[in-house]
Amino acid sequence: MTELRKPTNWDAALGAVARQLRDPRMDDEGFTRLRAELDRLRVAASQERDQFKQAATAAQTQLDALGPAPAAGQPRESAAVAESRRQLSARLQALQDGVKQSELALARIIAMQDDVGAEARRQFTRQLIYRGVSPISPAFWRDGIADIAAAAEQVMAAPQEWWEATGERRSGTTTLMQMAVVALLAIVLVFPMQRWLHRHYGTRSDIESPSPARRTVAAFTELMNRTAMPLAVLWAAYGVVAGNGWASGLAGALLHALMLALSMALLAHGLVYAILAPRNPAWAVIQLHQLQRDSLLWRVAVFAVGIVLVAVLVAPSRTPDFGSAGRDLVIAAVALFLAIANLAFADPRLWRQLGDDLRPLRLLTGVIFTLNLVALAAILLGYYSFAAFLSYALLGSALALAAYSVVRTAIRDGLNNLADSPESRFRVLRKTLGLTGPMSTTTQLFLGLLVDIILFFLLLIALALAWGMSGATLVAYALELFYGVTIGPVTISLGNILGAIVVLVIGIGVTRLLSGGLNSRLEQQSGIDPGVRNSMVTGLTYAGYLLAGVASIGAVGLDLSNLAIIAGALSVGIGFGLQNIVNNFVSGLILLIERPVKVGDWVVVGDREGYVRRINVRSTEIETFPRASVIIPNSDLISSPVMNWTHRNRLGRIDINIGLAYGTDVDKARDVLLDCLKRHRDILAIPEPMVVFRDFGDSALMFALRGFIADVERRMSIESDLRFAIYKACSANGIEIPYAQSDVHLADIDRLEKMVLALAGNKKPAAD
């Protein structure tokens, strides 16, 4: 029996957090540390609770194995069994107490997280509504400049103090070696990747009129090359410096502020160059006149330089004893810079020429322009924190929305290229996904929806950060979703859902791998019927999908016994007359899974022919060529033969039969007919068209013209065009197309001729 683990002393750990929360000097960094500590404690409490639960379950299993204690009047059990029962009972009780203590600690931690969030919001609100001295007052400038001058000495001395500090940091040689590794990786990987992306997917001067999809892909490539990759290198270098302990104290705070300013400058620069493509204006996602484009580029350059300078100018406010007057002056300067930048970017004169399709962008710029006027008014009234917050939030929101639009458009256009380019591009990816032809509409919809969901959540995170939500708060919300949100008796856990998705994806992947391997193996075996092979592979696939679904349901935590009860109830209903409904229902599922027919297909079912317009659970709607709707039960489509003209693709063959008169030069006729096929623009060269000498008819030589077309739905019009061309070609080349005729052979034609002549001359025909 393993040693019983002692529960954690949660009173001591949570008491320290409560004392820090009551400290009136708490600031944003302090709240961030408290959130991180509470998140750590919450994870520890959850793990401890789970460990106690598992141990309690094991102890209960062992106790159940001993059976119930003998009742009064029954023979006593042995002393060893009684002692084991006593120890297990005591252990089980202690473990259950540990579970209760852990759950109580979790409840206290969650309550304290709410308290930290509420206190942080109250402090944030106090900062927003704080009103300082108006800039109109001379005291604002006098006191603020004095505070900045007093703190400037500390800032100037920060590099020397940073260099002479002897804290817990690694040697300079180790740091330089790691920086060299980062630089080497940038030279070997990042820079060649930039050139490769630009060469294959970037703008090209030799293409004067790129398609919208190509422009958006080029814009995304430009954004990656100018923003994402340089930022990755910069932050990797900063990570080396910070990880080795060289980013501490005031100098470290200044370096971090400078990194944030450089990131925003690079993001603005990359977005504008990606959207406007100033070197190749034909590749611009948003078309502007040259005057507006140059003006916007100039403003972005000024903003990029200005935001770095502002990060340097606000350095004195990082000192511990910086005065409130100087802080007001710095915040006012930052707010003024951000408001002016927003006004410059949202200038209506830059965006007035946009078309109606970009009308939301014009409305967005108008809203930003108006709200920044509010920020300027707040600065004049002394609400510097509110003005800075509003201007920063608007600028961050504009950058986030612009990046979201470019990335979303580029990815959606990339998916369209993946769907419509069976061979030219994305060959490896298409082979991995098992796509041999154009991607189905359902797959396109699913991938597009998945991309939209991911990008939308990323946009929400960016907007939340822009509007003041800290990263620790986002992490806390993410942990709340991960561990579960209880709504009544139901607990929704993002962790369980993600686990179920992972189990389902792995199950489907393993199933496809096994079914593909079985299919390849059976193809190599001689003597196996293709139908039997297909049945075996399909059965394995369905069984694997079913097991993957059951495993994913179990990973979510649903009770499978409830599903068994529902299935039992349904079986009773089926036995009392729901056979046809269930038959059609299951057939509908088979249609949706196997897709022998899909919406838009041209099918023939019995004597009914038309297009599939809708596949419902019970029936399928087919629209005939005279525009009549025919409702066919799904079971008929499963049990009856169905001819699908467009099942795999739209490729089809036309057949035109023609009879030529006996005596026709068949070689010349073949050349003329074959020339008619080859001259038609819709007849494919591969597979090669042909003219077949089919038969010797009663009154004509029977030929058949066969050619393949890309769209079988145009078969009737193409056959009509070919018949016109064949008739003209035969007439021009002296090839006769006979009427239906018969040859009559009469016996004794000579005697009949004499009789006719005699009758014509009123003479009695001579005796033969």
GUKOLBA-383690 format. One record per residue (C-alpha): y, z, x. Coordinates in steps of 0.05 Angstrom, whole numbers, plus 5000, padded with zeros to 4 digits. Example, Ala and Ser with C-alpha at 12.3 -4.5 7.8 and 13.67 -1.06 7.14 Angstrom:
REM residues 2
491051565246497951435273
This chain:
REM residues 768
500050005000506649785031512250275042517150324984524050045000529950504987535350244941542150084971547750604965552050174920557050734906559350734979559849974983563549884917567950494929570850164992572449534952575749944897580250304948582549644978583949374908588649964894592649824958599649594937600349175000594848694980596547964990593047294979588947365043586848065022584547824954580647274988577147785032575548214972572547624934568347434994565848155001564148194927560547534930556447804988554848444951552948044889548047624927545048244960544448604892541047994861536147934918534648674915533548654840528748064847524948414903524149044861521948624801516648264841514148914870514149244801510148654773505048724829504549484817503649374743498148864756494449364801495349914749492649464694486649314738484750054737484550034661487050574614486151304631480051624598481751954532479952664514472552764505470752174550467752244619472752384674474351854725473351974799478552334840480051714882481451294820485751844790489751904855490751154858493051154786498051714801500851364862501450694827504851014767509851374812511050734852512050324788516950834762520950824828521050064828523350034756528850534774530850074832531249484784535749874738540250104796540849384821542549124751547749684744550649484812550948764790554648954727559649364768560548794818561948294762566948774731570348864798570648114808574248064742578948624764580448264829581747614792586247964742590248324796590947674836593547324774598447874761601047844833601347084829605347134764610147634796611247154854612546574808617746934766621047254827628347064831632147104896639346994916641946314893643245804948650345764923651546464950653646505024649147125033643046685021644646275083647346835126641547315116636246775117638546465183638947165213631747315194629446645222633146755288630147445294623047175284624046565328623046995391616147215368614346495352616546255421612446805453606246655412603246125460603946595519600747165481595246705457593746485528593647185556589647495498582947775518579547805450572447605432572546875450568546425494570746165561575345575566570045175602565145225544570545045495572744435536565544205542564644245466571243875456568643345503562343275461566643185399570742655434564442305459561542295388568142015362567941455415560541305406559841375330566441415293570340865325564640345325563340535252570640405236570339715267563739555233566439765164572839365174569038745197564038755139567939075081575239105102580938615090580237915117585937435130581536825119580337005046586736855007584337044937579337614939575937844876577838514844571238814867572338584938579438864939577139544915571539574966576539385020581339924996575840444999574040215069581340265090581740975062575441165100577940875166585041145162583741825131576642075124574141915194580342145233580442785192573042905207574542855282580743295277577243845237571143815282575743945342579244505304572444795286570644825360577245185376576645675317569145795327570145995399575546495381581546095407585046055339586746785328593347145316599946805303598146195345591846095304595746135239600745625265595045155286591745215218598245065182599344455227592244205212593644245137600143865146596743325187591243265135596243155079600142655121593942255138591642265065598341995041598441475096591341245082592241215007598440785011595440305062589040255021592540114956598039654981594639305041601339135074598138695128594638265075598538325009593337904973588438474981592938994948589839384891596739474860601138864867608339014884614138584908615438594982621838994973618339544933612439534980616639615043620740165009614440554991611540475061618040725092618041335046610841495063612441465137618341935128614042405087608542415139613342595195617243075150611243485128609143595201616243805218616444275159609944595182613244725249619744965219616345485174612845795234617446395236615146615167608246735198610747345236608748025207615748315201619247695174624947885127625247725053631747335059628746885112622446795070626746575011630246075055623745795082620545745013626845404986626744905044619444745032620544674957626544224968622643775016616643714968621143584908624943044945618342724967615742734896622142424870621741884924614541704907615641744831622041334833621640884770624540304809618140264850613440214791617339854736613939184751606939444738603139104681600739404616593939544646597240044693601640354641598441044650600741024723607940894700607541474652604741924706610341754754615341894698612342574685612442754759619642514765621842944706618043574729621043524798627943534767625744194738623744424808630644244835633844644779629345234795631645214868638845254847637345844801633646224857626446134833624045884900616646064893616145724826619645094853615145074914608845184872610844644822612744124875606444254916601944224854605043564832604443254900597243484908595443244838598442554852594542484917588142724883588842244825590441664871584441814915580041894853582241224825581040844889574241164903571841094831573940364826570740204893564140544876563740234807565139544835559939674889554939844834556739194799555438804863548839174871547038984799549038254803547038074875539438034878539037744947545837664982547838394992544939094988538138805004535239435035538039884980535439424925528539414958528540174961530340224888524939714870529839194842527438484846532438184797539038364765539539114751538439304679544139534635541040224627540640324702547840094711550040564656546141154685548741054756555840944732555441574689552741974748558341724793563541894740560842604732560742744807567642454819570442804757568043484783570943334851577543144818577443804779576344184843582043824877586743934818584744674815586344754889592944384880595044844823593945484860586645664852583745934917577345694948574446384941575646364866572145694861566345964901566046564853565846104792560545674826556346294839557346514767554645854742549145854794546446534776547246424702552046494644549446884584551346624516548047064464540547084477540846454521542346464595544645804625543445794700545945224743541045424797535145344750537844684724538844414794531844664813528944304753532543664771529943714843522843834818523343244770526142774823520742984873515342904820517742214801518442014874511342244891508641904828511941244846509441304917502241434894502440894841505340394891499940564942494440504889497239834867497439574939490339824951487539504888491038844903487038814968480438924931477138294909473938244841478538744805481638464742489338484744489338794675484839364697489139464758495439494717492239984668490140444725496940434758500540524691495941104672497241454739504741344731504841644661500642234682505242364742511442314698508342804648506643304702513543234733516743364665512443974652513844244722521344144712521144504645517545074679522845094734528345164681524645774655522945534585516945834552511645284545508045684491513745524444512644784456505244884441506945204374511544624356506244124376501144484332505844474273507043734283499643594286498743904218504343474190501242854221494643014187498043034119501142344118505942244176501341774213505641154203512141504220509241814283505941154301512640804297516041374334511041354392511440594392518940644397518241104457513440614489518440054477523940454509519740644569515640014582521339554558516938964536522938774495530139014504536738914470539138194479532237884490530237244455523537394422518537074375514537554331509837184284514136674246520637054262524936844321531637124344535237624388533738364393540038724371537839454367531639874383531340494341526241044342522540774281524140024279527339454317532738994290532138254305537737764288535137064272538836434289541436354217544537044227539637434184537338124206529938264206527538984211520739024245516739674253515839864325508239904316508139154301511539004367506339424403500139184366502038454354503237884404510537804421513337204459519437414499523436844529527937294571523337864590523737854666529537374675533036794639529436254679526035754634522835054632524534474587519333954566521333274538515832804515517232054513512931444499514130784535511530104515505129824546506829354601512429794628512829854704510630584708513230694779520130454759519930864695518031494734523931384782528831274725526531884686526432324748533532094765535832324695533033014709536133074778542932834755543633384703547733954732543634494697536834274723534934694782532834374847527734924860522634914828523034154834523433754770517733274756515532694711508232734688504232134662500632514607496332014568494931314542497231344470495230904413501630504418505330774480504631064549506031814542510432144595513132864600519533074635519433784662525134164694527234884703533935174680537435824698538936024626533435884577538136014518541435344534534934974527536634604463543334334487540534134555534633764522539533404477543833194537537632944573535332534513542032184510541632044585534431804580536031324524541831024562537930974627532030624593536530134559540229974623533829864662530029454610524929994595522529934523521530544479516930274424516630434351510230704323505930054314498729834308495129194331490628854278485028384305482227884253475627514259475126744248482426634259481325884270478325764201483926174170489125734205485925094178485825374108493125554110495024864135490824524081493924934027500724764054499124014050495524063982489223834014482424094004480124414067474724034101467824324101466224654166
